[in-house]
Amino acid sequence: MGVRGRLLVLVACVAVLACVAGAAVWHASARADRRNQVQAGGPVVHAGPVSLAPAAAPAAGAAAPAAGTLVFRSMAWGPHRDELTGVPAGAPNGPRTASGVKCLRFYAAGGTGICLQAVRGAVDDSYRAVVLDARLRTVRTVALAGIPTRARVSPSGRMVAWTVFVGGDSYAVGAFSTRTSILDTRTGVLQSTLEDYDVTRDGHRVRAADVNFWGVTFADDTHFYATLATGGHTYLIHGDTTTRTAVTLRTNVECPSLSPDGTRIAFKKRVPGLSSDAPWRLYVLDLATLRDHPTAETRDVDDQAVWSDGHTLAYALPGDYGSDLYTVPADGSGAPRLLTASALSPAWIR
């Protein structure tokens, strides 16, 4: 074979190799795109509004309304990361509709949303609580004293609550300080800290400099449950927003979440013998007996669980993009299941 022939063979080989390499790159890229899409819980689509309005009851003889919408903070990488995002409640891994509203923590009920936001500054960040209406329009803004960690809304949508860290940034550390506030969206009255409440334990008023409160969960517009910490112990409290009083019910209850029927509380419990870096397990408390039982989730849950219905708990665990949402039966049966990846702070809108 002459020089010209060898040169043609070499050029052909290079072309074939280039095609093979290109195909391999395309295949790897497509596979990565599919993997990322699965991990992200579906593609994020910025098309159409996200609504917090409960579905209207059907007229007599009409078909039942759809299962509703699941709204959460999307953690998927991309231009819509941290935005409130909606998916059909029956298809949590379906296409996501991004709202354009960014939140660190979020919750919604009764057509009202509470969005805890970061305001990025040139030197330091600041934080604010934003009350949202059913169309995600801002109703009121309140400056926050620290890093947002918990948020809740009463079933009617009238009362909202939030907790921030004002010293330290984790419930797992020994020294931290929180501030929990409750806002009446109808009257505009802000109770800036639950430390102003009169709290009774075993018939005696709690008077201590180290009290901290966090994790409000509402029974109605007047009554709520939350965590009180003092003297190295945590307590479940039952509070009244009208009298600004509370009473302790039992110890070792953190981040309570009241069931839809008002009879049980899901919470994270410190279990003796576990690592101080991962001390919590997800439990459910019967309010009538104050007895608790563990769920089937054996991993460390540092979250305020949400009841997706009367039988199922949803909560966040660390994931590839920050956090993923899981569910587990509340009665201790079954096993944890991945609800949707790359998501945080869920709320079911029905």
C-alpha positions, 0 to 999 in steps of 0.5 A: 500500500502506498503512502496515499493509501495509508493516509486514507486508511488513517483518516478513515480510522480517525473519522470512525473513532471520532464518531464512536467517541461522539456517540459515547459522549452523547449516550453518557450525556443522555444517561446523565440527563435521565439520571439527573431528571430522576434524582430531581423528581422530574423536570422543572417547568416554569409554566403556569402559577402555583396555587395554595387555594384548597379545591372547591367541594364538588356540586351534588352529583359531580365528580370528586375533585383531583387529589390536589397539589403537593407544593415544596421547595425544589432542591434540584440544581438549575435556574429554579432551585429553591423555588416553591414548586408544585406537582400533582399530589398523585404524581410526586415525581411528575413534571414540576411547575416552578413559581418564581418564589424562593423560600428556605422554609415553607408551609401552607394551609387554608389558602395561606402560605408562610415563606421564610426567605434569605435576603442576600447582602453584600456583606451579610445575609438577612432573613424575613418571613413572608406571608403569601396569599393563595396566588403566592402574592405577598401579604406581609413581611416580617424581619427575622432575627436569625436563620429560619428552621421551622414554619407552620400555618393553622388549618384555617390559614389565619395563624402562622408561626415560625422558628429561627436560630438566633445562636448556633445553627443546629438542634444537635449542638449543646448551646443554641438559642431559638426564637419562635413567633406567631402572627395573626394574619387577620388582626395583624398582631405579632407575638414576637416570642413565645418566651413571653408566655406563662408556662406551667410545669407540674403546677409550677411556673417555669422561670429559667433564663435558658428557655427555648421554644420551637416547632409550633403545630396548630390545632386551631386558631387558638391552640397549638403544640410546640417544644420547650427546652430548659435545663437540658430537657425538652418538653411537649407544651400545649399553648393558648394564643389568646391567654398566652399560656402553655402547660407541659405535657411530657418530656423528650418531644421535639418538632411536634406535628399534629395529625389531621384528626387531632389525636396524635403527634409525630415528633423526633425523639432522642433515643439513648445510645445513639450518636450525638450527631444523629440522636433522633428517630421518628415517633408518634405520640397518642395524645390520649395516653401520652404513650409513643411508638417508633415508626419504621424509619430507623435513620436520623430524622432532623425535621418537623414531619408533615402528615400527608394524610391521616395515616402517613408521615412525610419528612426530609432526609439528606440527599444528593442535592440537599434533601429528599422527601420520604414517607412512612406509615404513622402506625409503625408498620411498613417501610420508608419510601422515597416520595420525591428527590430534591425537595424540602418543606412539603405542604399538601393543598387539597 
